[in-house]
Amino acid sequence: MASRKRGITPARDQVRRKKLSLDETDNIEVFCRLCPYSGSTPSLKAIDDLSIQTLLPPPQFRRENAPQVEKIFGFGRVFSEADGQEVVFEQTSVDLIVNLLKGQNSLLFTYGVTGSGKTYTMTGKPTESDTGLLPRTLDVIFNSVNNRVDKCIFYPAALNTFEIRSTLDAHMKRHQMATDRLSTSREITDRYYEAIKLSGYDDNMVCSVFVSYVEIYNNYCYDLLEDAKNGVLTKRELRQDRQQQVYVDGAKDVEVSSSEEALEVFCLGEERRRVSSTILNKDSSRSHSVFTIKLVMAPRAYETKTVYPVMDSSQIVVSQLCLVDLAGSERAKRTQNMGERLAEANSINQSLMNLRQCIDVLRRNQKSTSNVEQVPYRQSKLTHLFKTYLEGNGKIRMVICVNPKPDDYDENLSALAFAEESQTIEVKKQVERMPTDRIPHSFFSQWNSELDGAVRIDVDERSETPCPPTFCLRDYNDNDTVESMRNYARKLAELQNSSEDGASTSLLSVIRQYMMEADYQRIEIARLKNSLDERDKEVERLTGFVKKYKRECHGLRERVAKYEQGEQETQMAMEKLVEQNMEDRKTIQSQKKAIRNVRGIIDNPSPSVASLRSRFDQENMGLQPTAPMQTPPPPYQTPGRQPVFRKRLEMTTSTTAVNSASSGANGQQGYVNPKYQRRSKSASRLLDHQPLHRVPTGTVLQSRTPGNAIRTTKPEVSSILHQLNKSGEYRLTHQEVDQEGNISTNIVKGDVIPTVSGGTAVFFHDIEKLTHESPATRK
Ligand SMILES: Nc1ncnc2c1ncn2[C@@H]1O[C@H](COP(=O)(O)OP(=O)(O)OP(=O)(O)O)[C@@H](O)[C@H]1O
């Protein structure tokens, strides 16, 4: 026995999260309307057609934790105080009416704080400038539908469906109803009438208009059109029909044949709607009102002379436009409501809160790919009623009304934030429900009248009975075949005129139908071909653009590549510079460190430096050198060669002067390397700096000059420094001969010591003076 394969049930989330393309969804649309305000401190202003800005009101109108910054909110359209009812109607409702004519559902609702102009926007007043969306919508619908059937042909049946009555039943029902007709009030007949007529209605359909009016009060649904015997309305339940559409069970759908009649029904409901005076609004809506306009359509039956639908209820298409005026949110603190008013306010706020929660969950579900939450539609009647639309059974549009008065600042902020967020919700588009590919009735009647005219002309030329030929339509351009078919139809029509034969009549009507369809398809194909040609041209034009932009793009890419290369090179150079910089910094830091070390040493002289200094000091004063002693810290002196030159200039001065120069002005040592330990005198060499032309003195006592002494007569900076570097001692001989012939020879002696910065310094510590008196002066 073959085992039965079990089908795998897809996970619930997988089913739900099937991603819809952009063509399959519509966002919730939100329009914002600013109500006129005459005060001096408005808390809102329209910036342009798409955005509105909050203005910070005086502090007493702000909550402590409210944002202290001005915010901008963006909407599909923002209506300023200057935009009247007509503009609002054209922008918010006209396309929804076209939707209705084309068999699609829509929900339009006003939302906002109490007293912000929701009811004014929806209903308005009877004058031209004040007429609201609802009466204008009714006018336009009745202006735009053709082929309205007589009353009582369509009738509402169980489970939110409609049925069709036979001619006789409909006639009798009409007769019965004639007595219950509402009389039209003067207010309605004298009101402003909206003249706009829209196209979009399929004239192959016949239709009838039904309206219903319900309210949601304290989270209960009531039918405002109910024939309540004792004036008490019955609580109604919400149910879901076979198309998953939620409806108010038992709510009356009243058939209306004009906008006046529909408005009469609306006014009847308005009288029953709960409206009370509150501190914030003298006519405050205490309930959410739902006025639904249903367009019931069915294909037209052409067999009958009157406008009548085909007797097939399954072909009925019902589209509806739901106009909802929500009650306004209100804070108990501000309204100071008590008792019944307070309970109403709580219920209103709760249902509005539920609406926000549903939108929030929908938004979260939209973002999340795995965790799909259940939307809490059933928490309130309002959200339950909106479920149909939020789940993709029609278009949703919200008009958020705001009053710029500073008292409303906080509540407006949260309402605007909610409305702005709602725009992100994507709703599945409703499926197409109207029959497609049908020949428009206008074409049908024109074609028939043309053919009948032609038959009348040809009737005298009739000669023989045509045999049924074989038609073979090759393509839409096959004019010959179409023409021969038309001729055959004409001949048959002649036959019909001359014969009472029922069979040929029905054959004729079938052939006529085919002929008409062939003609229509031919025209339709030609039209499509034209539009295809136009699109081809458009494609060609766009291809040209694409090529042009591709070229530009290529050029731009090359330029970008060049710039990028340049940038790369600059980057590399920068990196090199940074590296160089780092190295320089390191060098500077090591030099700084060395300087710090030196300073440290200078500030805390080592015994060797101290001893050196004390030795100099003692020698200077003619004392024997003593043990090293602490000296006060010397001020910092830039190390360098300058002292060498300075010493050189001072070489002719006395030993005291030399010592004072080497120790600084205050007797402190400045630049020598205190760590330097001179090698023994025997090991070091002597640099003997003699004048170029030395006057021979022939003295018996001569300075001892070691054999390895370096002799020089040219005191140039480069050579003397070089020689100094090789030497440990330096001796400079300087001779002067005065006018009387006395010779004075000064031999200046010093130690060559390296400086901290790597240079060389000479510490002069002794001068020998040798004077030769001229014999002439002795006399
Ligand atoms: N755009 C407008 N132009 C002229 N008047 C306006 C406009 N908007 C509101 N009003 C006036 O402001 C008042 C309050 O408006 P409305 O009753 O429509 O508020 P609401 O939002 O429906 O209040 P509630 O939520 O309490 O029912 C009314 O007198 C109305 O005529």
Ligand as a Chemical Component Dictionary entry (heavy atoms), coordinates in Angstrom:
data_LIG
# 
_chem_comp.id                   LIG 
_chem_comp.type                 NON-POLYMER 
_chem_comp.pdbx_formal_charge   0 
_chem_comp.three_letter_code    LIG 
# 
loop_
_chem_comp_atom.comp_id 
_chem_comp_atom.atom_id 
_chem_comp_atom.alt_atom_id 
_chem_comp_atom.type_symbol 
_chem_comp_atom.charge 
_chem_comp_atom.model_Cartn_x 
_chem_comp_atom.model_Cartn_y 
_chem_comp_atom.model_Cartn_z 
_chem_comp_atom.pdbx_ordinal 
LIG N1  N1  N 0 -10.831 75.126 9.579  1  
LIG C1  C1  C 0 -11.799 75.717 10.298 2  
LIG N2  N2  N 0 -12.386 76.823 9.846  3  
LIG C2  C2  C 0 -13.351 77.429 10.546 4  
LIG N3  N3  N 0 -13.812 76.990 11.736 5  
LIG C3  C3  C 0 -13.268 75.887 12.242 6  
LIG C4  C4  C 0 -12.240 75.187 11.555 7  
LIG N4  N4  N 0 -11.885 74.137 12.289 8  
LIG C5  C5  C 0 -12.671 74.176 13.391 9  
LIG N5  N5  N 0 -13.496 75.208 13.364 10 
LIG C6  C6  C 0 -14.458 75.563 14.401 11 
LIG O1  O1  O 0 -13.927 75.135 15.636 12 
LIG C7  C7  C 0 -14.935 74.596 16.455 13 
LIG C8  C8  C 0 -14.581 73.207 16.915 14 
LIG O2  O2  O 0 -14.499 72.384 15.805 15 
LIG P1  P1  P 0 -15.052 70.889 15.783 16 
LIG O3  O3  O 0 -16.325 70.745 16.532 17 
LIG O4  O4  O 0 -15.055 70.467 14.382 18 
LIG O5  O5  O 0 -13.919 70.174 16.624 19 
LIG P2  P2  P 0 -13.744 68.625 16.847 20 
LIG O6  O6  O 0 -12.331 68.349 16.593 21 
LIG O7  O7  O 0 -14.729 67.880 16.070 22 
LIG O8  O8  O 0 -14.023 68.502 18.400 23 
LIG P3  P3  P 0 -14.517 67.209 19.202 24 
LIG O9  O9  O 0 -13.466 66.220 19.110 25 
LIG O10 O10 O 0 -14.693 67.710 20.574 26 
LIG O11 O11 O 0 -15.772 66.795 18.559 27 
LIG C9  C9  C 0 -16.208 74.616 15.650 28 
LIG O12 O12 O 0 -16.955 75.731 16.024 29 
LIG C10 C10 C 0 -15.746 74.779 14.224 30 
LIG O13 O13 O 0 -16.669 75.521 13.452 31 
# 
loop_
_chem_comp_bond.comp_id 
_chem_comp_bond.atom_id_1 
_chem_comp_bond.atom_id_2 
_chem_comp_bond.value_order 
_chem_comp_bond.pdbx_ordinal 
LIG N1  C1  SING 1  
LIG C1  N2  SING 2  
LIG C1  C4  DOUB 3  
LIG N2  C2  DOUB 4  
LIG C2  N3  SING 5  
LIG N3  C3  DOUB 6  
LIG C3  C4  SING 7  
LIG C3  N5  SING 8  
LIG C4  N4  SING 9  
LIG N4  C5  DOUB 10 
LIG C5  N5  SING 11 
LIG N5  C6  SING 12 
LIG C6  O1  SING 13 
LIG C6  C10 SING 14 
LIG O1  C7  SING 15 
LIG C7  C8  SING 16 
LIG C7  C9  SING 17 
LIG C8  O2  SING 18 
LIG O2  P1  SING 19 
LIG P1  O3  DOUB 20 
LIG P1  O4  SING 21 
LIG P1  O5  SING 22 
LIG O5  P2  SING 23 
LIG P2  O6  DOUB 24 
LIG P2  O7  SING 25 
LIG P2  O8  SING 26 
LIG O8  P3  SING 27 
LIG P3  O9  DOUB 28 
LIG P3  O10 SING 29 
LIG P3  O11 SING 30 
LIG C9  O12 SING 31 
LIG C9  C10 SING 32 
LIG C10 O13 SING 33 
# 
